[in-house]
Amino acid sequence: MSSRLEGKVAVITGAASGIGEASARRFIEEGCRVVLGDIQADVGEALSAELGDKAVFSQCNVTVEDDVAALVDLAVSEFGQLDIMFNNAGIVGALGPIDTAIEAEWTATLAVLLNGVFFGMKHASRVMKPQESGSIISMSSVAGLTGGLAPHAYAAAKHAVVGLTKNVATEVCGYGVRVNAIAPYSVATSMVADAYLHDHKAIDETMKMLADESPLVNRPGLATDVANAALWLASDESGYTTGHTLTVDAGITTGAMPGGPRFSEYMPMQREAGKSGL
Ligand SMILES: NC(=O)c1ccc[n+]([C@@H]2O[C@H](COP(=O)([O-])OP(=O)(O)OC[C@H]3O[C@@H](n4cnc5c(N)ncnc54)[C@H](O)[C@@H]3O)[C@@H](O)[C@H]2O)c1
């Protein structure tokens, strides 16, 4: 146990599972008190009971502005302040080709992945601007930085989170509030287990599959990897960083691929060309 977040108070949405749960555990290990928000009441209550008096759970649907506002208000009433807002809740959402996309599914996906983040930024800023400090962290994805990695609504929302992060950062920096995002590649959580293996509990099998497909040899993405990135952005260690989107992606957005780079296949040919002076 160390104390990188000693005395701080966080709200985490989507805290009942995966990255949100790992972040709640990690933040509390570092001395933080945490309001856990999630649509899953039973799981969230059980986690809160396990984590003890540094955690409190409140059921929250991030598509409902009043629910997100209530999480922020609970942080202040229960723990006296709000230092960290982690807008993490998410779903995969609408699937399928663009020409058969269903408007209601598109809208519902953006309601969770984008409106939820917007409400979190808005209500965290309401508290953080007057206190002239705070760190807002929002969940994007590698699918928010490049095309072809996720369904259309998901990709659009995650790109929008990057844009909103930059824009809000430019407003609230004058109040000492920092606004950053995180862009993970595939991480072994219920969401990915469900999407890839159609079984949200198959975390171990998902981890094995991700290890096989990882550019970083035998290294799957873990919820704790993202929690550790969130911890840095939440802490004063990142005090000069704002408007940034931090990738946690085994190099995927730099072009890294499982099995190494394609250009290595051309090396012998290039060597020959070098010898003949071409
Ligand atoms: N796992 C990955 O590979 C990966 C990669 C990039 C980004 N992300 C993002 O990370 C975030 C967390 O995902 P995860 O992988 O931990 O998934 P997860 O399914 O384990 O956790 C998501 C949590 O969000 C909650 N949630 C869903 N809709 C909600 C709503 N309307 N209101 C409140 N809570 C709601 C769920 O109940 C769940 O507890 C998401 O935003 C996701 O898009 C995940």
The ligand as an SDF file (V2000), in Angstrom:
LIG
                    3D

 44 48  0  0  0  0  0  0  0  0999 V2000
  -12.1150   -4.0170  -22.4430 N   0  0  0  0  0  0  0  0  0  0  0  0
  -11.5550   -3.4300  -23.4960 C   0  0  0  0  0  0  0  0  0  0  0  0
  -10.8610   -4.0580  -24.3020 O   0  0  0  0  0  0  0  0  0  0  0  0
  -11.7460   -1.9650  -23.7240 C   0  0  0  0  0  0  0  0  0  0  0  0
  -10.9450   -1.3430  -24.6810 C   0  0  0  0  0  0  0  0  0  0  0  0
  -11.1120    0.0190  -24.9110 C   0  0  0  0  0  0  0  0  0  0  0  0
  -12.0490    0.7250  -24.1790 C   0  0  0  0  0  0  0  0  0  0  0  0
  -12.8210    0.0890  -23.2610 N   0  0  0  0  0  0  0  0  0  0  0  0
  -13.7960    0.8770  -22.5310 C   0  0  0  0  0  0  0  0  0  0  0  0
  -13.5890    0.7140  -21.1530 O   0  0  0  0  0  0  0  0  0  0  0  0
  -14.8060    0.9690  -20.4480 C   0  0  0  0  0  0  0  0  0  0  0  0
  -15.0510   -0.1390  -19.4410 C   0  0  0  0  0  0  0  0  0  0  0  0
  -15.2620   -1.3540  -20.1550 O   0  0  0  0  0  0  0  0  0  0  0  0
  -14.8680   -2.7860  -19.5740 P   0  0  0  0  0  0  0  0  0  0  0  0
  -14.0610   -3.4540  -20.6040 O   0  0  0  0  0  0  0  0  0  0  0  0
  -14.3670   -2.6750  -18.1890 O   0  0  0  0  0  0  0  0  0  0  0  0
  -16.3030   -3.4970  -19.6200 O   0  0  0  0  0  0  0  0  0  0  0  0
  -17.2190   -4.1560  -18.5010 P   0  0  0  0  0  0  0  0  0  0  0  0
  -18.4160   -4.6560  -19.2200 O   0  0  0  0  0  0  0  0  0  0  0  0
  -16.4430   -5.1090  -17.6770 O   0  0  0  0  0  0  0  0  0  0  0  0
  -17.6120   -2.9170  -17.5780 O   0  0  0  0  0  0  0  0  0  0  0  0
  -18.4770   -1.9130  -18.0260 C   0  0  0  0  0  0  0  0  0  0  0  0
  -19.3280   -1.4660  -16.8560 C   0  0  0  0  0  0  0  0  0  0  0  0
  -20.1540   -0.3660  -17.2980 O   0  0  0  0  0  0  0  0  0  0  0  0
  -21.4450   -0.5600  -16.7540 C   0  0  0  0  0  0  0  0  0  0  0  0
  -22.4400    0.1500  -17.5650 N   0  0  0  0  0  0  0  0  0  0  0  0
  -22.8470   -0.1490  -18.8240 C   0  0  0  0  0  0  0  0  0  0  0  0
  -23.8040    0.7110  -19.2070 N   0  0  0  0  0  0  0  0  0  0  0  0
  -23.9990    1.5690  -18.1830 C   0  0  0  0  0  0  0  0  0  0  0  0
  -24.8560    2.6770  -17.9750 C   0  0  0  0  0  0  0  0  0  0  0  0
  -25.7440    3.0750  -18.9190 N   0  0  0  0  0  0  0  0  0  0  0  0
  -24.7800    3.3350  -16.8100 N   0  0  0  0  0  0  0  0  0  0  0  0
  -23.9130    2.9340  -15.8510 C   0  0  0  0  0  0  0  0  0  0  0  0
  -23.1010    1.8900  -15.9670 N   0  0  0  0  0  0  0  0  0  0  0  0
  -23.1310    1.2110  -17.1260 C   0  0  0  0  0  0  0  0  0  0  0  0
  -21.6570   -2.0620  -16.7720 C   0  0  0  0  0  0  0  0  0  0  0  0
  -22.6850   -2.4590  -15.9010 O   0  0  0  0  0  0  0  0  0  0  0  0
  -20.2800   -2.5650  -16.3670 C   0  0  0  0  0  0  0  0  0  0  0  0
  -20.1820   -2.7290  -14.9700 O   0  0  0  0  0  0  0  0  0  0  0  0
  -15.8710    1.1210  -21.5320 C   0  0  0  0  0  0  0  0  0  0  0  0
  -16.1130    2.4890  -21.7750 O   0  0  0  0  0  0  0  0  0  0  0  0
  -15.2360    0.4850  -22.7460 C   0  0  0  0  0  0  0  0  0  0  0  0
  -15.7600    0.9990  -23.9570 O   0  0  0  0  0  0  0  0  0  0  0  0
  -12.6810   -1.2350  -23.0160 C   0  0  0  0  0  0  0  0  0  0  0  0
  1  2  1  0
  2  3  2  0
  2  4  1  0
  4  5  1  0
  4 44  2  0
  5  6  2  0
  6  7  1  0
  7  8  2  0
  8  9  1  0
  8 44  1  0
  9 10  1  0
  9 42  1  0
 10 11  1  0
 11 12  1  0
 11 40  1  0
 12 13  1  0
 13 14  1  0
 14 15  2  0
 14 16  1  0
 14 17  1  0
 17 18  1  0
 18 19  2  0
 18 20  1  0
 18 21  1  0
 21 22  1  0
 22 23  1  0
 23 24  1  0
 23 38  1  0
 24 25  1  0
 25 26  1  0
 25 36  1  0
 26 27  1  0
 26 35  1  0
 27 28  2  0
 28 29  1  0
 29 30  1  0
 29 35  2  0
 30 31  1  0
 30 32  2  0
 32 33  1  0
 33 34  2  0
 34 35  1  0
 36 37  1  0
 36 38  1  0
 38 39  1  0
 40 41  1  0
 40 42  1  0
 42 43  1  0
M  CHG  2   8   1  16  -1
M  END
$$$$
